[in-house]
Amino acid sequence: MEANHWLIRLGGGLVPPDARSWAGADETAGRALTSAAECHRAARDRLTGARTAGEYEEVTRMAKEGLAHLRTARTALGQPASADGVPALPRAARVPAVGGACTVTSR
C-alpha cells in the first residue's frame, strides 16, 4: 500500500542519524522538524481509519508533505536532504513545504 510506504519513509527520516546534530537546530530547522513530526502523527492517525482511495491519498499527501518539511530541516542543518539513505523524492512526488504544521483536510 502506497500510503503506508510513504508513512514508513517519513517515520524513518525522523530518526536522526546523529541526534547531536539535531540538538543544535536553529529556529528554521526546529520548526521544520516539528512540522514533519506533526505530519507523521496526523498521517498515522488517518491511516488507522482509512477505507477509501481518497482517504489513502490524503495519508500519502500528508506523509509527502512531512518529507518536504524534513528536507527543509536537513538543509537548514547542513545535512544531505536524504540522510536516511533513501533517494530523494522523484520530482513528480514532491510536495512543496508550507511554512507550518501539516496541512490536514477534514474527512
Number of C-alpha atoms within 10 A of each C-alpha: 7 11 23 16 12 21 25 15 18 26 19 13 21 18 10 14 12 8 9 9 13 16 10 11 17 13 11 14 22 18 19 29 24 19 26 32 23 19 28 27 18 18 29 20 12 19 19 9 10 18 10 9 10 11 16 20 15 21 28 23 23 30 32 27 27 38 34 23 30 26 25 22 26 22 15 18 18 11 13 13 21 16 14 16 9 11 9 15 15 7 7 6 12 14 17 12 20 14 12 13 19 25 16 14 7 5 8
